[in-house]
Amino acid sequence: MPKRKTRAFEYDVCLSFAGKDRQYVRRVADILKSKGVRVFFDEYGQVDMWGKDLYIHLDEIYQNAARFCVLFASKHYAEKVWTNHERQSAQARAIRQHSEYILPAKFDNTEIPGLRPTIGYINLKKVTPGKLAELVIDKVGKRQAQDYFPPQPDLLFKRLKIKSIKSKDIAHTRAYDFFGTLKRMSQDEREVVFQSFINGCPTELPGNVHINVDLLRRITGFAPAKIRRLLSGINSLGLFCKFQEYHGNEIVAVEWHDMSTDNNVGGNATVVADKMIRVAMEGYCAECGMDTLRRLDFSQLATVTKTIEEPT
């Protein structure tokens, strides 16, 4: 019997809580983030939520986007409209899934509609934020090995040689946007893009990388016509490719532009894409590195999730 494919989630855990309990929850979220856990905490997603219909957006988050939902029950939680919306979305997922999804953590004994008293919970009167974070990490278990982008890609920042908070925020947004761009591509499109960056000439960075089309043909096994079709069909994703003749050879220059309307983020971000791909492969042989990229596993971008150590 073929092995069932494990579903990949955008978040390892989402946190549902009342605003008056924010101080405790923030400490939990910060610890989880520092340990490489991808956590949905509203303060981390302010830019992403800006301008969106939050009723629809939060329903998607709490019903589909996370592997687990930690529900911080309290008298404040029971009183709020938005927490009830989050709870209903989470409960819809729990009913559909027929397995544990909602992880209750109680500040007091207030009854929460639909949350059965027989469900195992954590008593927060006896548990510190650090201890609860440890329990969540144990519950999440082994990090997923596909569609993974670490919450704090510090090794990418190091390779980009940036230190200021503002520069890191911009680079993080661009890198995560490129990750999203890759997820929207077909496997063949990703293959051509990856090979163009890995085997292309980086001398014209940060503007572009360029590669001989015949070399790309030999590496990918794709006919030149297919390469042109694939690279010409992803302009809508911000991948701009220009074909030209150079000393009798056909060359293609590849650029990635972040399509964000934010002037600080949008524009040519080819250098971020290039460093992101190269750091993700570090420590692997060529074959294993490509397998990692094909899975969209970018755990190598962060110290806490890095699995391959550099030789000493």
N, C-alpha and C positions, 0 to 999 in steps of 0.2 A: 504494500500500500504506500503511495507517495506521501512524503512528509508534508504536513499541513504548514503553509506559510504563516509565520507569525506576523500579526498586524503591526505596522509601525505607526506610532503616535507622535504628534507634534510636541506634546508635553508628557513628562513622566507623571506629574501630579498637578492638579489645580486646587486652589484654596478658596473655599467659600466661607465668608465670615461677615460679621457686622462691623461697621466703622468704629464703634466704641471698643472693640477688641483688637484693633489694628496693631497696637504696640507689641503685643505678644506674637501675633501672626507675622509681623514684619521680621522679627528676630528669627523665627522659624524659616521664613522664606530666604533670608540672607544666608543662613547656614546651609540650606539645601543648595542654593545657587553656588556657593563657594566650593561645594563638594561635587559639582558637575551635574546635579539633578536639574532637569529642565522643568521649571515650575512656573505656572501661571499665577501671578500675583499682580493685582491691578496696577500698582505703582510701576512695575516693570514694563507695562504695555500701554502707557499713556499716549505715546506718539502713534502707535498702531491703532488705538481706539479713537483717536481724534477724528471727528467728522463722521464716524460710522453710526449706524442704527444699533445702539447698544442692546436693545431687546433681542434683535436677531443675532448679533455677534456673540453675546454672552450665552445664548441658547446653544450655539454651535460649540463654544468652548466647553461648557459643562456637560453637554450631551455626547460630544463626539471626539474632541481634540486631545483628551488626556487619558492616561491609563488608569489612574485612580483620582478620586476627589476626596480631599480631607474637608469635612464639614465641621466647623467650629460652632457647636451649639451653645446657646446662651439665651438669657431673657431678651437681650438686645437683638439677637438673630431672629427670634420669633416675631418681633415687632416690625421688621423692615420689609418693604415691598420688594426691593431688589434681591434680598437674600431668599425670599420665597420663590422668586422667579428662578434663581440659580438652583435652589433645592428641587423644584419641579422638573427642571431640565435634567439634573443629575438622577433623580428617581426614575425618569422615563428611560434613561440609559440602563439603570440597574435592573428594571423590569425586563427590558428587551434582552439584556445580556445573560440573565439567569445565573449570575455569579457575582462575587464581591466586587464592588466598585466604590461605593460610598464608605469612607472610613470616618466614623464619628469621633469627635474629640470634644468633651463637654466641660465647659466652665462652671455649669451648675446643673440642676435637675429639671430645668424647664423642658416641657414636652414639645417636641417639634413634629408637626403633622406629617404623617407617613413614615416617621422614623420609629420603628418598632423597638420597644424596650428590651427585646431579646437579642438585639444585634450587639455584638461585642464593641466596646468603646474604650477610649482612653480618658481617664479622669485627670483633667488638667490642673486640679488643685494639688496634685501630687507629682506632676511632671513638669520639668523645666523646658523651655524652648529647645535647648540643646538636646535633651533626651528625646523629645518628640521628633526632632529632625532625624536622630539616629534610628528611631522606630520606622519612620517613613522610608529612609534609605534601605533598611532591611526588608520592608514590604515591597518596595520597587524591585529589589534584587538586581540581577545582572543587567547592565546597560544594553539597550538594543543596538544591534550591529548594522543597522541600515537606517537611512533617512535620519541621521543624527548630526546635530550641530550643537556644540557645547555652549553653555550660557556665558562663559567667560573665556574667549579664545586668546589667552595671554601670549601664547607662542606665536600666533599670527601677528600680534602687535609688535612683538620682539623682532620678527623678520621684517616688518614694515618700518622698524626703527622709529616708532612713535611712542611718546610718553605722556602727553597731556591728556586730561580727561576728555576734553572736547574732541581731540583727534581720534582717541580710542572709540568714542561714541559714534563718530562718523564712519570709521573703519568697520566697526561691529555691524552697523546698519547696512553698509554696502555688502559686506561678506554674507550676511543673512539673506539679503535680497538676491545675491548671486546663487545662494543655496536654493532659494525659492525658484529662481530661473531654471536651474538644472532640473528641478523636480517636474517642471512643465514640459521638458523636452522628451522626445522619444529616445530609446536606447541608442539607436544609430546616430542621432544628432549629438547626444552626449559623447559618444565614442569619438566622433570627428573633432569636437571641441576640445576634449581632454588631450587627444594626441597632438592637436595643433599647438596647445600651450606647452606640453611636455617636450615635444621634439622641435618646436619652432625656435626661431632666433629671437632672443629678448632684447637685442641691442636698441630697439626703438621704443622700449618702455620708458615712461608710462603710457605712451600713445597706443602702441599695438605690439603684437607678436606676429611674425610672418614665417611662412613655411612653403617649401616647394610642393606643388600639388602632386607631382610624381612620387615624391617621398611619402606623402600622406597616403597615396594609393597603395604603396608597398607595405606600409605599416598596418593600415586598416583592412586591406583586401577589397576596398570599395573602388569601383570604376570612377575615373575622373568626372564623368557626367553625374554620377550619384553624389559625389563630394560637392560639386557645384550646386546641385539641387538641395542638398541638406543644409549647406551653409547659407544659401540664398533664402531659405525658407524660415529663418529664425530671427529676422530683423525685428519682428514685433516683440521679441523678448529682450531686445537691446544688444543682440550680437550682430555687429555690422562687419561684413566681410567684403573686401575689395580684391578682385582678381586682376592681375596685370602681368605683362611680359617683362622679363628681366634677363638679358643676355641669352635669349632663345629659350628660357624656361618660364613656365607658368607659376607665378607666385601668388599666394593669397595672404592678405594682411587681415588679422582678426582683432577686433576691438569689442570690449563689453562696456556698455553704457548703462548705468543705473537709471531706470526710467522714473525715479521718484521726482515729484514736483518740488521737493525741498531743495532749495538752491545749494545748501551745504552738502547734500548727499547726492543729488542727481548729477549726471554727466559722465564723462569717461572715467571708468574705474577699473580699467584693464589691469593695472598693477595689483589691485587687491585680488582680483580673480586669479592672476598668475601666482601670487604668493600663496594664496589659499590652496590651490591645487598642488603646488610643490611641497608645502609643509605637510599636507595630508598624506603624502607618499613617503616622507622621510623615514628611514630605517627599514623600509620594506625592499625586497627585490622588486624588479620591474613588474613581474607577473602579479605578485601579491599586492603591490601598490595599485595597480590598475583594478584589481578585484575590489579593493577598498573604495576607490573612486566610483566604480560602477554601482556599489551598494549605497553610495552617497553617505559614507561613514567618515565624518570629519572630526573624529575624536582626537586625532593627533594635533589639532589646533590648540589644545589646552593642556596644561601641566597635569591637572587632576584626572584627566581621562586618557592621557597618552599611554599607549600600551607597548610601544617599541622604544627602548632606551637607546640613546646615542652611544656609540662606542667610546670608551675612555682611552 
